[in-house]
Amino acid sequence: MQYLSRVADGLLSFKLEAFGAVNITGPKGCGKTTTAKQQAKSIVEFQDEDLRAGYLAVAETQPSRLLEGDKPRLFDEWQDAPKIWGAIRKSIDDTGAKGMYILTGSTSSLAETTHTGTLRISSMKMLPMSLFESKESNGSVSVSRLFDEPDSFDGCRSTLSFDELIFAICRGGWPGSLSGSSDAAKLEVAKDLFRQTAYVDISSIDRTKRNPLLAEAILRSYARNLCTLADTGTLLADVRANYALSETAFYEYLGALEKLFIVDDITAWSPSIRSKTSIRSSRKRNLVDPSIAVAALGISPSYFNTDFKTLGFLFESLCIRDLQAYLLRSNGTLSYYRDRYGLESDIVAHLGDGRYALIEVKLGENGVDEGARHLLEIEALVTKYNETEKQAPLRVPDLKIVLTGTEYGYRRPDGVFVIPIGCLRD
């Protein structure tokens, strides 16, 4: 199968220039190993059953022998042989060379190691494919260029139809789903990931036996509350409607799902423009890909012929996923803003250099005016705050964007950009 370029390709190259090794993390099936193989010159796959026993025996007794080979040398699922981490660290110390090793793993829980690898082994997170990476966004609008040259934007047009957008949400950004011979086969990948997470990975992550039905119930609650500020009590009540579960056990399950990179909540942006008591600070509930929510709810693309409200939340999750990918090279992060007065920005995209964009997500054209009004009101609050706080002013938003599922993009007279998600790229 032809390799589709990823935003992570450039980040991996950059990190290999700066560090002796790079550790790529992310959910299963997002393409970590395939991406790493594009730049690796040799590879050790600990999941290869034909060679696994020999690899593990060497890794346990003399791990440095496994380092021999063309560089960069890739160690796939390295956590199965944790001593390899220390051997890599020592090799980097001894040689001072850059770009020697690549490690991949599907968990954020590091195996027990003697040393952290700080300043030697850099980490980077991969995500499921964005619409631009899966060739469904035409990429006519670059996020980085929009920040650097906002006046260069003169409109755009998405070629992604509404039905194609719905299908992309349900299928997800899993590379394995792109090569299916039928739509049903493509949709099955996310369903299988949902089942594997609940029945296998939730227990294997830390070798703790967990009830798959409880894991399914928690993921189903997340799906029902996707992109909302539902508190822990709400999620727990959802699960307790059918199962007995303590709060302590709930947090243990939730922690395991976070380590698997399945749960991917968004934190609040809390500037000083209003009283801290009026700004909502709960986490916005989110999963790493909206297709997991679709699978958890047991629905299909045809379901959205009558339920646009649920589709709107799933679309917001898709936008979050894509923006996270597009901000990788700029060390960007995402948050949200909401206060008890009803003022909100669905997403606040922060670049590593302090610049940021206020973003509202609207599936159709009907919500654009309301979204733009929210963004302008937040900008006005920042400006008003700066009039009285001369010594520590807040940065005014660099961009105000309404992301849509529509066909045409344009710049409004009030300065707000309206951009279809089918036009966006890094």
Beta strands, then each sheet from edge to edge (+ up, - down):
strand 1: 21-25
strand 2: 42-45
strand 3: 73-76
strand 4: 101-105
strand 5: 121-125
strand 6: 141-142
strand 7: 156-157
strand 8: 267-268
strand 9: 333-338
strand 10: 344-350
strand 11: 356-362
strand 12: 399-404
strand 13: 408-411
strand 14: 417-420
strand 15: 424-425
sheet 1: 2+ 3+ 4+ 1+ 5+
sheet 2: 6+ 15+
sheet 3: 7+ 13- 14+ 12+ 11+ 10- 9+ 8+
end
